Amino acid sequence: MGIPIRIDDTLYEQARTEAQIEHRTIAGQIEYWAMVGRVSLDNPDLPVSFVAESLASMREPRDQATPFVPRSRRA
């Protein structure tokens, strides 16, 4: 169960817009932004885009993942 919090109206509207694009709930979008921010702060040497893409890839079903093929074995 979540705890209600107060956030700025502008941030709420931005989250609502982005949530629709990303097929998330508004709360889910804000949680995602918080997770990206937390991981980025814990890893300041990594670009934020890398953090976001890494988190997204971790949520993909493993059976649908593209297998890694080292360059030395590519045709």
C-alpha positions, 0 to 999 in steps of 0.5 A: 500500500502506498503512502500519499505524498504531495508533489508539485502540480507541474511535476504531476502533469509531466509524470502523467504525460510521460506515463501515458507514453511509457504505458505506466501509471503516474505513480509508476512513472514517478517511481521509475524516475526515482529509481533512475535518479537513485541509481545515477547518484550511486553511479555518478560515472555512468551517463543517465541514459545508460542507467535508464537503458540498463534498467529497461533491459533488466525488465525485459523477459529473458526468453525474448532477449537477443543473445550476445554474440562476440564480435570475433564470432560474427560472420 
